[in-house]
């Protein structure tokens, strides 16, 4: 004799719902990496970018120091041309630096606006509020 068990419609619907949720939930929401880890990673990327920019500025300063020394030791009839080249180079560097800083500030603002309380969770901003006071 064959015994059949009647399944509860509620149990069957619950299982179906669970399977649908599992199938339709985006894989990105399954990520085990918390938001804070992503924020830390972004902070580290921005710190790295800032260090790179600081190194570039330091190299440019060294380049300008050499150009100034060359200009100062040049013959009087060459100094004006060297000074004009030096001023042109300084303006180019300054313009590029300002554009690069503006881009970094924009990224920083986007980073800080991600999620509620993001500023307080950001490792780069820890203690910044106290320093501002």
C-alpha positions, 0 to 999 in steps of 0.5 A, spaced: 500 500 500 502 506 498 502 512 503 502 519 500 503 525 505 499 531 503 503 537 503 501 544 506 500 549 500 503 554 505 509 550 505 510 549 498 508 557 497 514 558 502 519 554 498 517 557 492 518 564 494 525 562 497 527 559 491 525 565 487 528 570 491 535 566 491 534 566 483 532 573 482 537 576 488 543 580 484 549 576 485 552 583 488 548 583 494 551 576 496 557 580 497 560 578 503 565 584 503 561 590 508 560 597 505 566 599 510 571 595 507 569 598 500 570 605 503 577 603 506 579 600 499 577 607 496 580 611 501 587 607 500 586 609 493 585 616 494 591 616 499 595 613 494 593 618 488 595 624 493 602 621 495 603 620 487 601 627 486 605 630 492 611 626 488 610 629 482 610 636 485 616 635 489 619 633 482 617 639 479 619 643 484 626 640 483 626 641 476 624 648 477 630 649 482 635 647 476 631 651 471 632 657 476 639 656 477 641 655 470 637 662 468 641 665 474 648 663 471 646 664 464 649 670 460 645 676 461 643 676 454 640 669 455 636 671 462 630 674 459 628 668 454 630 663 460 625 667 465 620 667 460 620 659 459 621 658 466 614 663 468 611 659 462 613 652 465 610 654 472 604 657 469 603 650 466 604 646 472 600 650 476 594 650 471 595 642 471 595 641 479 589 645 480 585 641 475 588 635 478 586 637 485 579 639 483 578 632 480 581 629 486 576 634 491 570 631 486 572 624 488 573 626 495 566 629 495 562 623 492 566 618 496 564 622 502 556 623 500 556 615 499 551 613 505 548 616 511 554 617 516 559 616 511 564 622 513 564 619 520 566 612 517 571 614 513 578 613 515 581 619 512 576 623 515 577 620 522 579 626 527 578 631 521 572 634 525 576 635 531 581 639 528 576 643 524 574 646 531 
